[in-house]
Amino acid sequence: MHARSGRTVRDLRRENRTAVLRRLYFDGPMSRLTLGPATGLSSGSVSNVVAELVAEGLVEEAGSVDSAGGRPRTLVRITPGSGFMIGVDIGETRIRIELFDLALTELARAERPLASSGPRTARYDVDLVVAHLREGIAEVLRIAEVPAELLLGVGVGVPGIVARTPEDGAVVHGQTVGWDAVPLERLLRESVELPASVPYWIDNGAKTLGQAEMWFGAGRGARSAVVVLFGSGVGACVVTDPMGPGRALEWGHLTVRVRGRRCRCGSQGCLEAYAGAEALLERWREAGGRPPEGADEETALTAMLAAAYPADSAAPPDATALAVLEETAEFLGAGFADLINLFQPERILVGGWAGLQLGTRFLETVTGYAREYALRYPASRTGIGLGTLGPEAVTVGAALLPLVDFFAQGGRRPETEPTPPSPAWKTALRDRVSS
């Protein structure tokens, strides 16, 4: 049966369910009465949708509030234990795997370190990464005692460009880590012991960071934003729809100096060759600085910042470290100016472990350079600040990838009928979460 707009009745029901789920997710608990104007649906449609979702276990009652002169209004909310997501961050120094419920409460975590020395391609050996994911996913499900059948999906943030093919699903082109058309989705399906119905959502790490900051962090309320990710390398995500997934940008490989420093991608003069943590530490070393021997990048960058900006205000700064960081601030400011001129975003947000460390020290200087190099009008309308979700935001954003699709499908699992969790299971989970 088709509605006048060409959409079927099934399409309309799915859209109504999506509207209610999203509103409850961001603003719940809510009463049925307030859900109407919040979603634009009639009271009858709201009642029907809520009744369906309650019957399926996706929504539950959550107390009541007094009404003006009438009976108390019952509040409803999304049931945290009605579904679960796994988020994965394939980072520079470690792989982090986290299990969340629908309320984004972390139920379990597993981490697998990546080698801090030796060739980068060896650190990111595909078979090793897949083995880490296989073990880590099994570990978090075991720790939280969550049945794999209740997973809405596994989201994975990766370094590089993600393409998709009918044969292999998500294929990763990670030039800087030696991944040339790696069929990661197929490899995970062959290796990880999960039901075939559990989807994998694999995307660029900067994109998953952007998703998290727009939904729950410093991007909330913005109509458009560019979220930049600083780690060993540099990436970005441009978001023009706050509810959408954004678009990954290989911003780190924008040329900032013709015939400049060799970048790890093989080209010359990339922003990443000057502003990524790996390049930043290398430039400090070349200038005569002494990063701690044998330290990983995070520890070495902390030492560099401490040398340039000593905690004791009476102590002189390390002139070499300070000079390298000040030059880096100008490169970053020029890179931010390009983002402002190209996309005219409402906000630019800085995240990633290196970005958060650097930003607390010299974001104000970077902002000054950005406004100097950018066109005045768009620069005056762009706010620049730090992300608020911390260095683990990539994992949170990765877990949101299956959740976004779940909501878009109206809370229906792909190719399955909804299977409400048993009351005993929900009670046991609620006890574990509260404890």
Summary of the structure (lengths in Angstrom):
residues: 435
radius of gyration: 23.6
end to end distance: 48.4
largest distance: 77.2
contacts: 1517
relative contact order: 0.12
helix: 46%
strand: 22%
